[in-house]
C-alpha cells in the first residue's frame, strides 16, 4: 500500500473529521500519547529483557497508531503524506548521506565548467603557508606556484587563536564544494568572460559571504575544541550556512557536503597551526584536502 492510499483510507475512520480546533487537537494529542506508549513499552523491554515476549508486536501496533495520527494531522492541514515523505527523504539524504570521496573521479559538475581554462579553479594545486614574526605578532602569507598571493594575515584578535591560517578553510571549500570566491580572487581566476557571473558569483558580496561563513564556523569551532573530536556538526550551523548561500551557485551543495568540507578543513588547519605553517594540497577531482610540512 502506498502512502497516498493509506492516507485516504485512514481518513475514512476519522471520528472527528472537522478541521476546527477540536478536530485538530484530538490527533495531535493522540500522536503524543502513542509516542508515550511506545516509550513505555521500551521501558518494559529494558526492565523485563527476554521475558517481555510481545515487545516486537507491540512496537508494530504503536507505530501503526502513530502513522494513523500522522496521516490524520497531514490531511487536516491539507498536506499529502507521500509528499511529506519525499521531502523528508530529500532533506535527510542531503544532511546525512555523505559521499565516499576516496574513489571520486567526476564527483559533480564544476561551477566553472565551460569557462576558459584561465577562469577555472585549478583542479589540482598546492598552496604554501609561511609564518613570520613581525615584532610580537605572527603573520602568515600564502604562496602559489612560486608567487605570493593575497595579503599578510594576522589573527586580528587579542588572543593567539590561529585564525591567521583561515585560508585553509577557503581551500577546503574549493576542494569539496568546487566553490570559493575568495580563492578565485586570490588566484586571479574570476569568470570575467561572463560579467554577470563575475559580479554575482565572484564579486565582493559572495566573497564577504564566504568570509562570514568562515568566521561563523570558527566561532562555533572555538567552543568545540576546534572540532578535534567532532564527527558531525550542529544542524542549526548547517542550516544557517544554507540560508546565507541561498542566492549563490553553491546552494546546490548539500549540508552533508558542507559538513565534510568543514571537518576536513579543520583537520588540516589544526596541523597547520601546530606546525606554524605548511602546504595544503587540493585535489578537486578526487575531492581531497591534505597537509604536508614545507620540508616535504
N, C-alpha and C positions, 0 to 999 in steps of 0.2 A: 504494500500500500504506500502510495506517495503522500507527501505532506499536504498537498492541496486537497486530496480526497479525505484524508484524516481530519483536516480542519473542518471541512463541510459536514462530515458525519458527526463529529464531536458537537457541533453546534446544534444538531437535532436533539441532543439530550440536555440542552441547557434549560434549567428550571427558572432562570432569571435572565431572559433574553434582552431586557431593556439596556440601553446604553446610558441610562441615567445613573445617578450616584450609587444606588443600591445594586444595580446590575453590574457595576464595575468593582465595588468593594468586595463583593462576595468572592469572585475568582481570585482577586488579589490576596485576600485573607486565606483563601483555600490554598493558594500556592505557597504562602509562608507556612501554613500548617503542615502541608505534605512534606516540605523540606525538613521541618522539625521532626516529623515522624521518621523520616529516613535516618536522621542523625540519631534518634532514639534507638532504632534498630541496630545501627552500627555500634552504639554503646553496649547493647546486649551481646553483640557478637564479640566485642572485646572482653566482656565480663565472662561469658559462658564458653568461649572458644568453640571447640568442635562439637560441643553438646547442643549448640544452637543450630539445629539442622535445617530450619526453614529460612535461613538468612537470605540465600540467593533468590528464593521465590518471593520473599517479602520486598526485597530491593526492586525486583521487576515490577511488582504491583505498585509500589510507591512511585517509581519512575513513570509508570503509565499514568498515574493520577496527576503527577507534576506536568506531564506532557498535555493532558487534557486541559488543565488550568492555563498553561501557556497558550494553547490554541484558542481558548476562550477569550483570554485577555487580548490576544492579537486581533481576533475578529471584532471585538468591541472598540478597538482603536482603529479599525479599518485597515489592518495590516495583513499581508499574506505570509503565512508561515514558511512557505518554500522560499520566498524572497528574503525573509529574515535569516533563514538557514544559509542561503547563498552568500549574503553579505557578511555573515559571521565567519563563514569559512574563508572568505577572501581576506577579512581583517586578521584572523588568527594565522593564516598562512603567511601573510606579509610580515606579521610581527614575529613569529616563532620559527618559521621554516627556513633555516639557514642553508645556504648552498655550500657544497663541498668545493672549495676553490683549489684543492690540491691537483685536480686534473682539468682545470679550465683551459679551453683552447679558444673559444669565442664566447665569452660569458654573456654578452649583450651587445647591442649596437651602441657605439660610442656617440656622444653628442656632437662630436666634430667630424664624424664620418662624412665624406663627400666634400669637405673643405680642402683647400690647398694644403700640401704637406707642411708648409711653414706656419700654418694656422692651427695645426693639430698638436695636442699634447703628445710628447714623445711616448711611445708605448712602453719603452724600457729605458730607464736612465737612473743615474745616481747623483745625489747632492751631498756635498761635504759641509759639515757644520764645524766651525772653528771658534773656540772660545779664547778670548784675550782679556786681560785686565787693563782697565783704564782707571788708574788710581785704585780705589777700593771697589770699583764697580765692574762686574763681569759683563762683557759684551760678546755677542755672537754674530758672525757673518756667514753667509752661505756662498758656496762656490759650485758652479755647474759648468762642466766642460772647460774648466780652467779659468772661468770668468766669475767675478763676484757679482751676485745678483741681489737686488734689494738693499736695504739699509742695515746698518749695525743695530742689533736689538739688545735691549736690557729687559729686566723683569718688569720695569715700570711699576714697581711695588716697593713697599717698605721692607718686606721680608724677602729673603732669597728663596723663591718658590720654583725656580726653573722655567718660568714662562718664556724666558728668552729663547727657549728651544721649541716654541709652539708651532713653528713652521712644519714640524713633523706631522702635525695634525692635518695640515693642508695637503701634504704629500699622501697621507693616508686616504683622504677623501678622493684624491686623484686615482690612487691605486684601486680602491674598492668600489668607488662610485663613478669613476670616469669624469669627475667634476671638481673643479677648483678655480674659480675666477681669480683668486689671489695668485696661484701658481701661473696661470695664463699670463697675467700681467708681468710677474717677475721674469718669466721665460720669454716674454715678447711673443706669445702665441695667441693673441687676441684675433677673433674672426672678423677682421676688418672688411673682408670681401662682401659681407652682408651687414651693412651699417646698423640695421635694427637689432640683429643678433648681438653685434658688438656692443650696442648701447644697453640692451636689456640683460643679456646673459653674462657679458664680460665686462660690464661697466662698473662704476663706483658703487651703485646701490647693491648689486649682487655681491661684490667683494665685502662690503660692510656687513651684509647678512652672514656671509661665511665667517668673518672675523667675530661677529656676535655669537654665532654658534660655538666657535672655538672657546670664547671666553665663558659662555654659559655652561658648557660641558666641564670646563676647567673648575669652575666654582663648585660644581657637583662632585668632581673627582677629588678635590681637596678634602671634602667631608667623607670620602670613601677610600682613604689610603691610596689615592691616585690609581684606583681600580686594580690594585695589586692582586687581590684575590677575587675579583669580580668576574663572573661568567655571564652576567646579564645586567641590563641597565633598567632603570625605573621607567615604567610605561609613560608617565607624565613627561619625562625628559624627552622621549622619542616623539610623543605627540606634539610637543612644543616645536621641535625641530621641523616636523612635517608642516606645521602651520606657518612657520617662518619661510618655508620654501615652496609654499603653495603655488606661487606665480612664476616659478623658475623651472627650467628643464629638469632639474634634479628631483622634482616631485615624482618622477617615475620610479625612483629608487624606494625600496620598501624599508619599513622600520628595522627589519632583521638585517638588511644590508648596511644601514646606518650603524646599527649596533656592532656589527663586525668591524666596520671601518674605525669606529671609536675605540673599541677594545684593542685592536691591533695597533692603532696609533699610539695608545698609551703604553703598550708593551715596548715599542721601540723608543718612545720618549723616556721611559724610565731608564733604559740602557744609556741613552744619550746623556741624561742628567747625571747618572752615576759616573760615567767616563768623561764628563765635561766636554763632549764633542764626539764626532764620529761621522760615518757615512750612512746614508739611507738609500736603499736600493728599491726602486719602484718598478714593478712589472704589471702593467695594466692588462696585458693579455692573460696572464695567469692569476691576476688579482692578488698579488702578494706585496708585502712591505717587510723588508728585512734590514737588520742593522749590522754594521761591522765597525771595528775601530779603524782609525785613519792609517794605521801602520799595516793594514792588511790589503 
